[in-house]
Amino acid sequence: MAEKRGTVGGPVLTEWFGKAKLHTLDVYESLGGYSALRKVVTEMTAAQVIDEVKMSGLRGRGGADFPTATKWSFVPKDHPGPKYIVVNADESEPGSAKDRYLLENSPHMLIEGAAIATFAIGGHQAWIYIRGEYDLPYEMLRDAIAEAHTKGYLGDHPFGSDYPLDVRLYRGHGAYICGEETALLESLEGKRAQPRSRPPFPAVKGAWGLPTAVNNVETLATVPWIMRHGGPEYAKRGTEKAKGTRIVTVSGDVQKPGNYEIEIGVTYRHIIEELAGGARPGHKIKVFWPGGSSAKVLPGSMLDTSTDLDGLKALGTMGGSGGIIVMDDSHCVVKAAARLLRFYAHESCGKCTPCRVGSNWAVRTYERILANEGSETELGLLERVADGLQNGRCLCGLGDAAGWVIESTMRHFRGEYEEHCLRHTCSVGAVLAHA
Amino acid sequence: MSTLSSHLLDEIKELPAKYPQPRSAVMPALDLAQEELGHLTPEAMSEVAGALQLDPGYVEGVATFYTLFHLQPVGRHRFYICTNLSCMLRGAEDIVDRVKGAIGVREPGEVSKDGLFSYEEVECLGACEYAPVCRLDHRYEVDLTRAKIDLLVNNRRLPRKHIKSRPAADVTTPRPLPGSAGPPRTRGGRQSKPAPRRPARPPKESDG
């Protein structure tokens, strides 16, 4: 891999990044790694672990912002058989690369966090579902798990205790839908990855029909820090309700794309202009996706928006998976939206009709528009299809996300759509072919 | 005579025990089959189903759902080129054009005449800070330019030992990391078997 692009020596997650050979157990441990897991399995109860994470205010970093401690507490304590932590390492939201960044820097951080979480729910096994394209992170995790077993930090007697803990790996095979937790569980069970109807929720009936908590890589990677420093220390960072730090991936038309650890609450202007170097000289930022391609777009005039999760929700968008895609005035919004709709149509699992039919309908409409065959009809059609995709008509959010792309780009850039549909021109046409 | 070698089928039969429920072995098993053959033929999928005691139609249903399973012949080196938004903004379309020109094919999935290459346009690879990117031979190639594509292609045309010895097929047996502690994974005599010669793939209408 090329040089790593992103924060090193940041406040929480990236604290040790940049240290040579951090991916090895020896270096990770010399910096303080595995001290949290040691403390947890030798001195603490599951309830104490959950309390500590509750005090931190940590919320899931996979996109749904759900409080992590609450999710763990939903897993029934008195269930007699196996219970699982399943790690969602199927990062495939367009614009998001932060889980890969974490894994390539510090695989032990995830393993330690996953083991702590497994202890907290009263389970003994964590399964990491990692996307098939992540060859290097997979190899690093595989070697790191082997190291942890050799050292006696995983296995039948971690740190000499009598609480068996194991972390296993499962490779995905290319399907965006597996990022959705119930589709991921189906895939882990050896099936086509189609989302399940809820209830029952995974906490009751998850992997292999047993109680399961599904957590994102970054969420679990934060847990060892919380256990070392205490929940209240973590909660000092961030905003009133959205605590802590997170890693955002900035990509697209910026001078320094990369993964940056930020304290939640800083503005997008800070991230895009200061951390990522801003737009290329002579260009202005036209639009950005604040949290992956599934987050509703915000126009460049709203760069001062805060990364506060609740503030973003109030604006109708979301912090999502932290993938910030920036587009400047040299690119056409209609073409960008058309590309994303092609993505959602391709990745629709086909189970729910509104998503399967609607996304393909939108693709065909965009194709007509970009072939200069659009008219007033196409404008109305896109609006109707966007409405049909949204509002929770399907088992998962993929269709909604497709609808949000259409709706939010049309709302903020109606002019560009009208140019294409009514006048068959494009004000940024000169650079459409990617000069 | 089966399509898959007998020791591979033995290996597949051992997979279900590794999971809480045996069905989870279907994808790892298909991986092994694809690794041996280059792509998944109907016969291979049936044999996997037999080894796992599953219905052949079920196994095929799984294989067709996931993009990393190939049901048609593919090149020995496959470019998985990201064309999603972050890469598109930084010139992915141009990269696709260059790959097509450099390996001499017209469309995704078409195998180059020498059998060495094919390409696919894929969705986000999760390396957006390096856009445009592609996955090639189990590694990401980043900050792609036309010149870099030419270099990647030309290097693989050279008769180099390390490239010749690489398994012809896809995914799950990555090379161990340099200095890694884990034992190298060996699979009996399978590596010594010459890679099957694959016929050039006839043009398809679409590779959606």
Interface residues (C-beta under 8 A of the other chain):
Chain A: M1 A2 R5 G6 P82 E91 S92 E93 P94 G95 S96 A97 D99 R100 Y101 R131 G132 E133 Y134 D135 L136 Y138 E139 M140 R142 D143 A146 E147 T150 Y170 R171 G172 H173 G174 A175 Y176 S187 L188 E189 G190 K191 R192 A193 A207 W208 L210 T249 V250 S251 G252 D253 P257 G258 N259 W289 S293 G323 I325 M327 H331 A336 R339 L340 F343 H346 E347 C349 A433 H434
Chain B: Y19 P20 Q21 R23 S24 A25 V26 M27 P28 L30 D31 G61 V62 F65 Y66 T67 L68 F69 Y80 T83 N84 L85 S86 M88 L89 R90 G91 E93 D94 V122 E123 C124 L125 G126 A127 C128 E129 Y130 A131 R135 H138 R139 Y140 V142 D143 V171 T172 P174 R175 P176 L177 S180 A181 G182 G208
